Amino acid sequence: MLGGTFGLGLYAPMGYQRVAAGLNPSGIRPGVWSLVSNDTKVIGDPLPLAFIAWQSGQFHYKLSGMVNVPIGDYSKTRIANIGLNRWAGDITGSLTWIDPASKIEISVSPGVTFNGENPATKYRTGTEFHVEAAAMYHVSASFSAGLSGYHYQQLTGDSGLGAVQGSLKGQVSAIGPSLTYNFQIGQRPVYASARWMREFNAKNRLQGDVGFLTLTVPLGAGLPR
């Protein structure tokens, strides 16, 4: 399609999240804090996606769009939630450069997310800009290691009846090690990646450590035609 390869897919996030925070509700007595903590291990919102990809020499390009469907586990009484409980749409462009001679791969993926309102909290997060990047070294044909990171920045402020703190704009950055490994189950290829990143430079947003384990299975690969 349009000189490239078209595809459809689905993200099905599952994970564990723990949030702990010291709170001083009054703000009058700085030494008086109460500890609030919460954790959850659930299935998040599914994200159907569509993409189109092109290749030109050592450069690979991809344009993708996906939608967050708010049917995952969520509770407004928890501070730890993997599900967003809101509709959201995202458009992301990706550029990857791979040099077979040096075995180096560099990727960057900027995108924008448009959020709907959370009906449980009457809170609408503003439009978000995000960019992910990675620099990897291919140790072998199936294994690579390197660094990855991201930066998140709200373009517009929060709104809705639940935005009692005003029109906040959040931001945060993160960086950490990344590993990828490719293998096969029968004739079907499987692409696995593991990333751990430490967040910093947070503003109007929680800050912590983030870990991701991603498994990608092409549904049409290896099947008889």
MDAnalysis code that builds the backbone (N, CA, C; Angstrom):
import MDAnalysis as mda
import numpy as np

u = mda.Universe.empty(675, n_residues=225, atom_resindex=np.repeat(np.arange(225), 3), trajectory=True)
u.add_TopologyAttr("name", ["N", "CA", "C"] * 225)
u.add_TopologyAttr("resid", np.arange(1, 226))
u.add_TopologyAttr("resname", ["MET", "LEU", "GLY", "GLY", "THR", "PHE", "GLY", "LEU", "GLY", "LEU", "TYR", "ALA", "PRO", "MET", "GLY", "TYR", "GLN", "ARG", "VAL", "ALA", "ALA", "GLY", "LEU", "ASN", "PRO", "SER", "GLY", "ILE", "ARG", "PRO", "GLY", "VAL", "TRP", "SER", "LEU", "VAL", "SER", "ASN", "ASP", "THR", "LYS", "VAL", "ILE", "GLY", "ASP", "PRO", "LEU", "PRO", "LEU", "ALA", "PHE", "ILE", "ALA", "TRP", "GLN", "SER", "GLY", "GLN", "PHE", "HIS", "TYR", "LYS", "LEU", "SER", "GLY", "MET", "VAL", "ASN", "VAL", "PRO", "ILE", "GLY", "ASP", "TYR", "SER", "LYS", "THR", "ARG", "ILE", "ALA", "ASN", "ILE", "GLY", "LEU", "ASN", "ARG", "TRP", "ALA", "GLY", "ASP", "ILE", "THR", "GLY", "SER", "LEU", "THR", "TRP", "ILE", "ASP", "PRO", "ALA", "SER", "LYS", "ILE", "GLU", "ILE", "SER", "VAL", "SER", "PRO", "GLY", "VAL", "THR", "PHE", "ASN", "GLY", "GLU", "ASN", "PRO", "ALA", "THR", "LYS", "TYR", "ARG", "THR", "GLY", "THR", "GLU", "PHE", "HIS", "VAL", "GLU", "ALA", "ALA", "ALA", "MET", "TYR", "HIS", "VAL", "SER", "ALA", "SER", "PHE", "SER", "ALA", "GLY", "LEU", "SER", "GLY", "TYR", "HIS", "TYR", "GLN", "GLN", "LEU", "THR", "GLY", "ASP", "SER", "GLY", "LEU", "GLY", "ALA", "VAL", "GLN", "GLY", "SER", "LEU", "LYS", "GLY", "GLN", "VAL", "SER", "ALA", "ILE", "GLY", "PRO", "SER", "LEU", "THR", "TYR", "ASN", "PHE", "GLN", "ILE", "GLY", "GLN", "ARG", "PRO", "VAL", "TYR", "ALA", "SER", "ALA", "ARG", "TRP", "MET", "ARG", "GLU", "PHE", "ASN", "ALA", "LYS", "ASN", "ARG", "LEU", "GLN", "GLY", "ASP", "VAL", "GLY", "PHE", "LEU", "THR", "LEU", "THR", "VAL", "PRO", "LEU", "GLY", "ALA", "GLY", "LEU", "PRO", "ARG"])
u.atoms.positions = np.array([
    [0.848, -1.195, 0.000],
    [0.000, 0.000, 0.000],
    [0.884, 1.245, 0.000],
    [0.639, 2.154, -0.950],
    [1.418, 3.389, -1.067],
    [2.920, 3.115, -1.123],
    [3.277, 2.001, -1.750],
    [4.690, 1.651, -1.876],
    [5.294, 1.029, -0.636],
    [4.487, 0.744, 0.389],
    [4.998, 0.167, 1.628],
    [4.241, -1.086, 2.022],
    [4.460, -1.527, 3.241],
    [3.813, -2.719, 3.789],
    [2.791, -2.296, 4.832],
    [1.549, -2.749, 4.665],
    [0.472, -2.398, 5.582],
    [0.233, -3.536, 6.560],
    [-0.081, -3.185, 7.805],
    [-0.340, -4.219, 8.793],
    [-1.337, -3.780, 9.849],
    [-1.942, -4.771, 10.505],
    [-2.849, -4.548, 11.627],
    [-2.329, -5.326, 12.825],
    [-2.593, -4.826, 14.022],
    [-2.103, -5.509, 15.210],
    [-2.926, -5.166, 16.431],
    [-2.515, -5.732, 17.568],
    [-3.209, -5.507, 18.828],
    [-2.211, -5.601, 19.972],
    [-2.161, -4.555, 20.813],
    [-1.419, -4.614, 22.070],
    [-2.369, -5.116, 23.154],
    [-1.879, -6.070, 23.964],
    [-2.664, -6.588, 25.086],
    [-1.820, -6.469, 26.350],
    [-1.827, -5.300, 27.010],
    [-0.929, -5.071, 28.151],
    [-1.375, -5.803, 29.412],
    [-0.402, -6.434, 30.061],
    [-0.594, -7.055, 31.373],
    [0.584, -6.637, 32.239],
    [0.353, -6.366, 33.523],
    [1.484, -5.931, 34.313],
    [1.196, -5.762, 35.787],
    [2.252, -5.367, 36.482],
    [2.196, -5.094, 37.911],
    [2.638, -3.661, 38.137],
    [1.929, -2.952, 38.987],
    [2.276, -1.571, 39.301],
    [2.130, -1.340, 40.795],
    [3.142, -0.693, 41.387],
    [3.073, -0.328, 42.794],
    [3.376, 1.160, 42.916],
    [2.542, 1.876, 43.653],
    [2.707, 3.307, 43.863],
    [2.741, 3.563, 45.367],
    [3.754, 4.295, 45.817],
    [3.861, 4.701, 47.221],
    [4.189, 6.184, 47.246],
    [3.491, 6.923, 48.114],
    [3.686, 8.374, 48.162],
    [3.527, 8.877, 49.585],
    [4.317, 9.878, 49.943],
    [4.147, 10.574, 51.205],
    [3.292, 11.801, 50.990],
    [2.249, 11.937, 51.766],
    [1.291, 13.019, 51.575],
    [1.276, 13.950, 52.779],
    [1.168, 15.236, 52.498],
    [0.979, 16.249, 53.537],
    [-0.240, 17.066, 53.119],
    [-1.447, 16.581, 53.431],
    [-2.667, 17.210, 52.899],
    [-2.794, 18.688, 53.241],
    [-2.408, 19.073, 54.446],
    [-2.609, 20.462, 54.844],
    [-1.549, 21.377, 54.254],
    [-0.324, 20.872, 54.115],
    [0.765, 21.705, 53.620],
    [1.252, 22.714, 54.645],
    [0.693, 22.687, 55.847],
    [1.044, 23.676, 56.866],
    [2.192, 23.192, 57.735],
    [2.188, 21.885, 58.049],
    [3.226, 21.335, 58.906],
    [4.104, 20.418, 58.067],
    [5.235, 20.923, 57.552],
    [6.064, 20.151, 56.619],
    [6.538, 18.821, 57.177],
    [6.674, 18.689, 58.485],
    [7.181, 17.451, 59.046],
    [6.140, 16.372, 59.228],
    [4.872, 16.663, 58.971],
    [3.789, 15.707, 59.184],
    [3.396, 15.101, 57.841],
    [3.706, 13.811, 57.679],
    [3.408, 13.133, 56.420],
    [2.650, 11.846, 56.716],
    [1.818, 11.438, 55.801],
    [1.164, 10.134, 55.876],
    [1.534, 9.351, 54.619],
    [1.772, 8.047, 54.784],
    [2.189, 7.210, 53.674],
    [0.974, 6.541, 53.045],
    [0.856, 6.678, 51.729],
    [-0.200, 6.027, 50.972],
    [0.455, 5.114, 49.954],
    [0.065, 3.849, 49.937],
    [0.634, 2.902, 48.979],
    [-0.469, 2.006, 48.436],
    [-0.249, 1.518, 47.219],
    [-1.244, 0.697, 46.548],
    [-0.544, -0.069, 45.439],
    [-0.991, -1.294, 45.174],
    [-0.429, -2.041, 44.055],
    [-1.540, -2.785, 43.334],
    [-1.260, -3.175, 42.092],
    [-2.244, -3.884, 41.290],
    [-1.523, -4.760, 40.285],
    [-2.119, -5.905, 39.967],
    [-1.579, -6.823, 38.971],
    [-2.753, -7.278, 38.115],
    [-2.917, -6.624, 36.977],
    [-4.139, -6.808, 36.203],
    [-3.840, -6.734, 34.700],
    [-4.900, -6.849, 33.921],
    [-4.855, -6.663, 32.469],
    [-5.303, -5.235, 32.163],
    [-4.519, -4.532, 31.355],
    [-4.845, -3.159, 31.019],
    [-5.769, -3.054, 29.823],
    [-5.890, -1.852, 29.282],
    [-6.757, -1.617, 28.122],
    [-6.105, -2.155, 26.844],
    [-6.847, -2.876, 25.993],
    [-6.310, -3.304, 24.706],
    [-6.178, -2.117, 23.756],
    [-5.184, -2.205, 22.849],
    [-4.941, -1.124, 21.900],
    [-4.811, -1.700, 20.489],
    [-5.900, -1.715, 19.702],
    [-5.782, -2.096, 18.289],
    [-5.000, -1.032, 17.530],
    [-4.224, -1.472, 16.534],
    [-3.384, -0.528, 15.788],
    [-3.334, -0.896, 14.316],
    [-2.961, 0.093, 13.516],
    [-2.702, -0.087, 12.093],
    [-1.435, 0.671, 11.749],
    [-0.662, 0.138, 10.808],
    [0.589, 0.803, 10.440],
    [0.902, 0.572, 8.972],
    [1.762, 1.430, 8.443],
    [2.320, 1.252, 7.121],
    [3.809, 1.563, 7.206],
    [4.636, 0.709, 6.614],
    [6.086, 0.810, 6.765],
    [6.767, 0.798, 5.404],
    [7.895, 1.521, 5.325],
    [8.696, 1.596, 4.115],
    [10.161, 1.325, 4.447],
    [10.931, 0.946, 3.436],
    [12.368, 0.737, 3.596],
    [13.100, 1.345, 2.423],
    [14.228, 2.037, 2.736],
    [15.080, 2.623, 1.711],
    [16.523, 2.463, 2.142],
    [17.205, 1.464, 1.615],
    [18.582, 1.206, 2.011],
    [18.670, 0.814, 3.478],
    [19.457, 1.561, 4.237],
    [19.634, 1.271, 5.660],
    [18.567, 1.951, 6.543],
    [17.639, 2.661, 5.912],
    [16.616, 3.386, 6.667],
    [15.270, 2.667, 6.578],
    [14.573, 2.632, 7.709],
    [13.250, 2.039, 7.788],
    [12.305, 3.084, 8.397],
    [11.133, 3.260, 7.780],
    [10.167, 4.255, 8.223],
    [8.853, 3.559, 8.540],
    [8.135, 4.098, 9.526],
    [6.822, 3.539, 9.841],
    [5.906, 4.622, 10.382],
    [4.670, 4.618, 9.936],
    [3.632, 5.509, 10.446],
    [2.526, 4.631, 11.021],
    [2.170, 4.845, 12.287],
    [1.188, 3.980, 12.928],
    [0.170, 4.795, 13.699],
    [-1.001, 4.227, 13.859],
    [-2.064, 4.826, 14.669],
    [-2.716, 3.745, 15.514],
    [-3.060, 4.083, 16.754],
    [-3.728, 3.108, 17.610],
    [-4.741, 3.802, 18.507],
    [-5.657, 2.999, 19.044],
    [-6.749, 3.499, 19.877],
    [-6.757, 2.733, 21.188],
    [-6.806, 3.465, 22.315],
    [-6.952, 2.837, 23.625],
    [-8.440, 2.583, 23.896],
    [-8.794, 1.307, 24.090],
    [-10.194, 0.917, 24.341],
    [-10.359, 0.694, 25.845],
    [-11.161, 1.509, 26.539],
    [-11.196, 1.495, 28.006],
    [-12.040, 0.362, 28.593],
    [-11.555, -0.875, 28.463],
    [-12.274, -2.021, 29.023],
    [-11.394, -2.806, 29.990],
    [-10.177, -2.332, 30.269],
    [-9.291, -3.005, 31.204],
    [-9.661, -2.707, 32.652],
    [-8.954, -3.352, 33.584],
    [-9.235, -3.181, 35.004],
    [-8.910, -1.764, 35.456],
    [-9.827, -1.146, 36.196],
    [-9.629, 0.224, 36.676],
    [-10.510, 0.467, 37.899],
    [-10.004, 1.224, 38.858],
    [-10.794, 1.643, 40.018],
    [-10.364, 3.043, 40.417],
    [-11.312, 3.942, 40.556],
    [-10.970, 5.322, 40.916],
    [-10.530, 5.443, 42.367],
    [-10.716, 4.387, 43.158],
    [-10.277, 4.415, 44.554],
    [-8.836, 3.952, 44.710],
    [-8.207, 3.471, 43.623],
    [-6.811, 3.054, 43.671],
    [-5.935, 4.146, 43.074],
    [-4.720, 4.301, 43.614],
    [-3.763, 5.206, 42.979],
    [-2.885, 4.462, 41.982],
    [-2.919, 3.133, 42.008],
    [-2.201, 2.308, 41.032],
    [-3.216, 1.717, 40.062],
    [-3.138, 2.118, 38.805],
    [-4.030, 1.613, 37.770],
    [-3.247, 1.433, 36.484],
    [-3.387, 0.273, 35.858],
    [-2.778, 0.051, 34.543],
    [-3.748, 0.472, 33.445],
    [-5.043, 0.201, 33.639],
    [-6.049, 0.683, 32.702],
    [-6.260, 2.180, 32.848],
    [-6.539, 2.868, 31.731],
    [-6.718, 4.318, 31.732],
    [-8.170, 4.742, 31.952],
    [-9.114, 3.849, 31.643],
    [-10.550, 4.158, 31.756],
    [-10.952, 5.370, 30.915],
    [-10.327, 5.534, 29.769],
    [-10.707, 6.609, 28.854],
    [-10.318, 6.211, 27.428],
    [-11.069, 6.720, 26.481],
    [-10.699, 6.555, 25.080],
    [-9.519, 7.475, 24.778],
    [-8.626, 7.013, 23.931],
    [-7.482, 7.826, 23.516],
    [-7.015, 7.359, 22.144],
    [-6.545, 8.288, 21.340],
    [-5.996, 7.969, 20.034],
    [-4.570, 8.453, 19.930],
    [-3.726, 7.704, 19.243],
    [-2.305, 8.044, 19.151],
    [-1.829, 7.897, 17.713],
    [-1.007, 8.861, 17.282],
    [-0.354, 8.810, 15.974],
    [1.146, 8.910, 16.204],
    [1.916, 7.949, 15.682],
    [3.356, 7.900, 15.910],
    [4.085, 7.627, 14.605],
    [5.193, 8.340, 14.390],
    [6.089, 8.076, 13.277],
    [7.402, 7.511, 13.799],
    [7.981, 6.569, 13.068],
    [9.215, 5.922, 13.523],
    [10.253, 5.926, 12.407],
    [11.508, 6.124, 12.809],
    [12.639, 6.059, 11.890],
    [13.722, 5.191, 12.514],
    [14.181, 4.187, 11.770],
    [15.242, 3.305, 12.238],
    [16.353, 3.255, 11.201],
    [17.590, 3.406, 11.677],
    [18.782, 3.261, 10.826],
    [19.577, 2.068, 11.316],
    [19.857, 1.114, 10.427],
    [20.621, -0.082, 10.761],
    [21.807, -0.191, 9.808],
    [23.010, -0.298, 10.380],
    [24.222, -0.455, 9.589],
    [24.763, -1.872, 9.787],
    [24.623, -2.761, 8.808],
    [25.088, -4.142, 8.976],
    [26.591, -4.232, 9.229],
    [27.373, -3.278, 8.704],
    [28.827, -3.340, 8.877],
    [29.234, -3.090, 10.328],
    [28.696, -2.040, 10.926],
    [29.035, -1.713, 12.316],
    [28.149, -2.417, 13.333],
    [27.034, -3.033, 12.866],
    [26.063, -3.722, 13.722],
    [25.351, -2.764, 14.689],
    [25.287, -1.496, 14.312],
    [24.642, -0.482, 15.149],
    [23.263, -0.160, 14.592],
    [22.318, -0.003, 15.498],
    [20.954, 0.369, 15.140],
    [20.520, 1.559, 15.990],
    [19.988, 2.590, 15.351],
    [19.497, 3.772, 16.051],
    [18.056, 4.023, 15.620],
    [17.167, 4.198, 16.611],
    [15.751, 4.391, 16.321],
    [15.211, 5.578, 17.104],
    [14.252, 6.281, 16.507],
    [13.559, 7.365, 17.192],
    [12.096, 7.349, 16.747],
    [11.172, 7.544, 17.716],
    [9.742, 7.463, 17.425],
    [8.994, 8.579, 18.147],
    [8.734, 9.704, 17.481],
    [7.903, 10.752, 18.088],
    [6.432, 10.515, 17.788],
    [5.568, 10.967, 18.713],
    [4.145, 10.797, 18.496],
    [3.323, 11.734, 19.357],
    [2.019, 11.771, 19.091],
    [1.079, 12.619, 19.821],
    [-0.126, 11.783, 20.216],
    [-0.585, 11.932, 21.480],
    [-1.747, 11.221, 21.993],
    [-2.864, 12.209, 22.313],
    [-4.076, 11.902, 21.842],
    [-5.261, 12.730, 22.089],
    [-6.184, 11.960, 23.038],
    [-6.512, 12.547, 24.173],
    [-7.226, 11.855, 25.236],
    [-8.684, 12.283, 25.356],
    [-9.539, 11.313, 25.674],
    [-10.903, 11.598, 26.048],
    [-11.006, 11.757, 27.558],
    [-12.197, 11.998, 28.061],
    [-12.404, 12.195, 29.492],
    [-12.615, 10.867, 30.207],
    [-12.042, 10.746, 31.405],
    [-12.307, 9.602, 32.269],
    [-13.669, 9.816, 32.929],
    [-14.687, 9.018, 32.605],
    [-16.028, 9.267, 33.142],
    [-16.127, 9.027, 34.648],
    [-15.227, 8.225, 35.214],
    [-15.286, 7.940, 36.654],
    [-14.797, 9.119, 37.485],
    [-13.852, 9.884, 36.945],
    [-13.263, 10.999, 37.692],
    [-13.583, 12.357, 37.091],
    [-14.233, 12.376, 35.928],
    [-14.526, 13.632, 35.216],
    [-13.236, 14.412, 34.943],
    [-12.175, 13.676, 34.634],
    [-10.855, 14.282, 34.415],
    [-10.417, 13.989, 32.985],
    [-9.950, 15.029, 32.310],
    [-9.464, 14.859, 30.945],
    [-8.012, 15.304, 30.862],
    [-7.130, 14.358, 30.606],
    [-5.713, 14.662, 30.443],
    [-5.502, 15.389, 29.116],
    [-4.624, 16.380, 29.125],
    [-4.371, 17.163, 27.915],
    [-3.684, 16.357, 26.822],
    [-3.563, 16.953, 25.662],
    [-2.864, 16.325, 24.545],
    [-1.398, 16.130, 24.904],
    [-0.854, 14.937, 24.596],
    [0.482, 14.560, 25.043],
    [1.433, 14.333, 23.871],
    [2.639, 14.861, 24.001],
    [3.725, 14.544, 23.068],
    [4.656, 13.539, 23.724],
    [5.089, 12.545, 22.961],
    [6.037, 11.565, 23.495],
    [7.050, 11.203, 22.410],
    [8.277, 10.941, 22.826],
    [9.299, 10.497, 21.896],
    [10.126, 9.409, 22.567],
    [10.265, 8.275, 21.885],
    [11.090, 7.175, 22.362],
    [12.308, 7.046, 21.452],
    [13.434, 6.642, 22.026],
    [14.657, 6.493, 21.251],
    [15.470, 5.328, 21.793],
    [16.283, 4.721, 20.928],
    [17.123, 3.599, 21.340],
    [18.373, 3.559, 20.476],
    [19.491, 3.159, 21.082],
    [20.749, 2.911, 20.377],
    [21.190, 1.501, 20.753],
    [21.233, 0.607, 19.773],
    [21.481, -0.808, 20.039],
    [22.687, -1.316, 19.256],
    [23.364, -2.321, 19.838],
    [24.463, -3.012, 19.155],
    [24.055, -4.473, 18.981],
    [24.102, -4.957, 17.727],
    [23.701, -6.322, 17.428],
    [24.872, -7.269, 17.679],
    [24.825, -7.938, 18.817],
    [25.876, -8.891, 19.183],
    [25.871, -10.079, 18.231],
    [24.679, -10.514, 17.843],
    [24.527, -11.607, 16.883],
    [23.276, -11.339, 16.064],
    [22.938, -12.290, 15.208],
    [21.750, -12.108, 14.367],
    [20.466, -12.121, 15.188],
    [20.523, -12.688, 16.390],
    [19.312, -12.810, 17.192],
    [19.320, -11.994, 18.477],
    [20.470, -11.434, 18.877],
    [20.567, -10.752, 20.162],
    [21.202, -9.375, 20.009],
    [20.627, -8.364, 20.680],
    [21.192, -7.019, 20.678],
    [21.042, -6.400, 22.057],
    [21.912, -5.435, 22.361],
    [21.900, -4.766, 23.663],
    [22.219, -3.296, 23.458],
    [21.707, -2.442, 24.358],
    [21.973, -1.011, 24.228],
    [21.224, -0.203, 25.256],
    [20.940, 1.051, 24.897],
    [20.230, 1.976, 25.772],
    [18.940, 2.440, 25.096],
    [17.906, 2.656, 25.908],
    [16.669, 3.218, 25.391],
    [16.148, 4.245, 26.385],
    [15.289, 5.105, 25.912],
    [14.744, 6.139, 26.781],
    [13.543, 6.800, 26.151],
    [12.924, 7.697, 26.912],
    [11.781, 8.428, 26.387],
    [11.649, 9.773, 27.090],
    [10.919, 10.657, 26.431],
    [10.546, 11.936, 27.034],
    [9.059, 12.140, 26.788],
    [8.348, 12.565, 27.848],
    [6.909, 12.795, 27.793],
    [6.646, 14.242, 28.178],
    [5.796, 14.922, 27.397],
    [5.502, 16.331, 27.658],
    [4.067, 16.619, 27.233],
    [3.282, 17.174, 28.147],
    [1.927, 17.571, 27.790],
    [1.949, 18.863, 26.993],
    [1.204, 18.871, 25.877],
    [1.111, 20.059, 25.035],
    [0.007, 20.993, 25.506],
    [-1.062, 20.427, 26.040],
    [-2.168, 21.226, 26.576],
    [-2.458, 20.764, 28.007],
    [-3.075, 21.626, 28.793],
    [-3.344, 21.327, 30.193],
    [-4.525, 20.396, 30.384],
    [-4.646, 19.880, 31.605],
    [-5.767, 19.019, 31.962],
    [-7.038, 19.854, 32.124],
    [-8.192, 19.199, 32.011],
    [-9.468, 19.899, 32.121],
    [-10.523, 18.952, 32.672],
    [-11.741, 19.469, 32.813],
    [-12.844, 18.673, 33.352],
    [-13.154, 19.038, 34.790],
    [-14.303, 18.581, 35.284],
    [-14.722, 18.881, 36.649],
    [-13.767, 18.289, 37.684],
    [-13.094, 17.192, 37.329],
    [-12.179, 16.559, 38.260],
    [-10.811, 17.209, 38.352],
    [-10.525, 18.175, 37.480],
    [-9.215, 18.842, 37.490],
    [-9.216, 19.964, 38.518],
    [-9.338, 19.578, 39.797],
    [-9.464, 20.574, 40.865],
    [-8.141, 21.293, 41.134],
    [-7.023, 20.745, 40.691],
    [-5.731, 21.399, 40.882],
    [-5.393, 22.367, 39.748],
    [-6.302, 22.507, 38.814],
    [-6.068, 23.434, 37.712],
    [-5.545, 22.740, 36.472],
    [-5.157, 23.538, 35.501],
    [-4.702, 23.037, 34.201],
    [-3.220, 22.673, 34.284],
    [-2.946, 21.503, 34.822],
    [-1.561, 21.061, 34.993],
    [-1.006, 20.515, 33.675],
    [0.303, 20.669, 33.488],
    [0.999, 20.082, 32.351],
    [2.147, 19.237, 32.894],
    [2.068, 17.921, 32.652],
    [3.084, 17.018, 33.170],
    [4.223, 16.808, 32.195],
    [5.362, 16.377, 32.737],
    [6.489, 15.983, 31.915],
    [7.367, 15.025, 32.702],
    [8.094, 14.173, 31.997],
    [9.047, 13.276, 32.632],
    [9.960, 12.702, 31.540],
    [11.207, 12.370, 31.918],
    [12.150, 11.725, 31.011],
    [12.652, 10.445, 31.662],
    [13.199, 9.519, 30.862],
    [13.688, 8.258, 31.396],
    [14.766, 7.690, 30.485],
    [15.690, 6.898, 31.071],
    [16.723, 6.224, 30.302],
    [17.150, 4.964, 31.037],
    [17.581, 3.940, 30.288],
    [18.020, 2.709, 30.912],
    [18.434, 1.665, 29.882],
    [18.882, 0.487, 30.342],
    [19.347, -0.571, 29.438],
    [18.209, -1.257, 28.705],
    [18.538, -1.813, 27.547],
    [17.547, -2.485, 26.716],
    [18.170, -3.711, 26.072],
    [17.417, -4.817, 26.016],
    [17.849, -6.063, 25.396],
    [16.775, -6.549, 24.438],
    [17.179, -7.109, 23.308],
    [16.232, -7.730, 22.387],
    [16.745, -9.110, 21.998],
    [15.813, -10.026, 21.800],
    [16.178, -11.399, 21.431],
    [15.109, -11.944, 20.499],
    [15.541, -12.509, 19.377],
    [14.639, -13.075, 18.392],
    [14.802, -14.592, 18.367],
    [13.684, -15.321, 18.352],
    [13.741, -16.777, 18.312],
    [12.509, -17.295, 17.584],
    [12.431, -18.598, 17.433],
    [11.314, -19.205, 16.722],
    [10.639, -20.261, 17.580],
    [9.324, -20.332, 17.461],
    [8.538, -21.422, 18.030],
    [7.941, -22.171, 16.842],
    [8.507, -23.323, 16.519],
    [8.152, -24.000, 15.283],
    [8.662, -23.174, 14.105],
    [7.764, -22.813, 13.206],
    [8.116, -21.963, 12.072],
    [7.724, -20.509, 12.297],
    [7.232, -20.202, 13.485],
    [6.750, -18.855, 13.750],
    [7.801, -18.042, 14.504],
    [8.229, -16.886, 13.974],
    [9.208, -16.053, 14.679],
    [8.581, -15.309, 15.849],
    [9.362, -15.098, 16.896],
    [8.936, -14.346, 18.071],
    [10.014, -13.311, 18.374],
    [9.592, -12.059, 18.585],
    [10.511, -10.964, 18.881],
    [10.275, -10.525, 20.322],
    [11.316, -10.628, 21.157],
    [11.200, -10.295, 22.580],
    [12.122, -9.128, 22.903],
    [11.646, -8.210, 23.745],
    [12.481, -7.105, 24.209],
    [12.236, -6.880, 25.688],
    [13.296, -6.533, 26.409],
    [13.216, -6.226, 27.837],
    [13.890, -4.884, 28.071],
    [13.189, -3.970, 28.765],
    [13.725, -2.628, 29.036],
    [13.469, -2.250, 30.486],
    [14.443, -1.619, 31.087],
    [14.284, -1.037, 32.413],
    [14.798, 0.395, 32.353],
    [13.991, 1.336, 32.828],
    [14.374, 2.746, 32.733],
    [14.073, 3.469, 34.042],
    [14.938, 4.393, 34.388],
    [14.727, 5.236, 35.572],
    [14.265, 6.614, 35.122],
    [13.163, 7.059, 35.692],
    [12.614, 8.357, 35.321],
    [13.284, 9.487, 36.107],
    [13.322, 10.662, 35.468],
    [13.887, 11.855, 36.096],
    [13.233, 13.086, 35.478],
    [13.517, 14.234, 36.058],
    [13.011, 15.505, 35.548],
    [11.484, 15.518, 35.463],
    [10.826, 14.923, 36.483],
    [9.364, 14.871, 36.486],
    [8.775, 16.195, 36.976],
    [7.652, 16.564, 36.379],
    [6.927, 17.764, 36.777],
    [5.440, 17.481, 36.664],
    [4.692, 17.708, 37.751],
    [3.247, 17.453, 37.789],
    [2.922, 16.019, 37.376],
    [3.771, 15.077, 37.796],
    [3.623, 13.679, 37.388],
    [4.424, 12.805, 38.343],
    [3.955, 11.575, 38.564],
    [4.704, 10.637, 39.390],
    [6.024, 10.279, 38.718],
    [7.030, 9.958, 39.533],
    [8.358, 9.602, 39.031],
    [8.781, 8.288, 39.670],
    [9.331, 7.367, 38.875],
    [9.744, 6.082, 39.428],
    [10.574, 5.283, 38.445],
    [10.621, 3.963, 38.659],
    [11.312, 3.043, 37.767],
    [10.276, 2.306, 36.926],
    [10.614, 2.076, 35.654],
    [9.673, 1.477, 34.716],
    [10.329, 0.287, 34.035],
    [9.639, -0.846, 33.990],
    [10.144, -2.020, 33.297],
    [9.131, -2.513, 32.280],
    [9.619, -2.933, 31.114],
    [8.751, -3.442, 30.051],
    [9.305, -4.765, 29.522],
    [8.432, -5.746, 29.357],
    [8.738, -6.976, 28.636],
    [7.735, -7.085, 27.501],
    [8.229, -7.055, 26.261],
    [7.355, -7.050, 25.094],
    [7.618, -8.280, 24.240],
    [6.545, -8.990, 23.874],
    [6.622, -10.125, 22.957],
    [5.791, -9.794, 21.725],
    [6.398, -9.889, 20.556],
    [5.719, -9.593, 19.296],
    [5.702, -10.851, 18.433],
    [4.504, -11.262, 18.022],
    [4.333, -12.459, 17.212],
    [3.582, -12.087, 15.940],
    [4.246, -12.120, 14.768],
    [3.536, -11.861, 13.508],
    [2.542, -13.000, 13.220],
    [1.264, -12.680, 13.135],
    [0.248, -13.709, 12.994],
    [0.311, -14.417, 11.645],
    [0.789, -13.710, 10.610],
    [0.812, -14.320, 9.293],
    [2.123, -14.998, 8.957],
    [3.161, -14.852, 9.824],
    [4.492, -15.372, 9.485],
    [4.545, -16.877, 9.665],
    [5.207, -17.535, 8.740],
    [5.458, -18.964, 8.875],
    [4.264, -19.844, 8.547],
    [3.154, -19.247, 8.120],
    [1.970, -20.055, 7.829],
    [1.978, -20.473, 6.368],
    [1.513, -21.683, 6.059],
    [1.443, -22.130, 4.659],
    [0.480, -21.294, 3.865],
    [0.821, -21.046, 2.603],
    [-0.009, -20.215, 1.733],
    [-0.430, -21.010, 0.506],
])
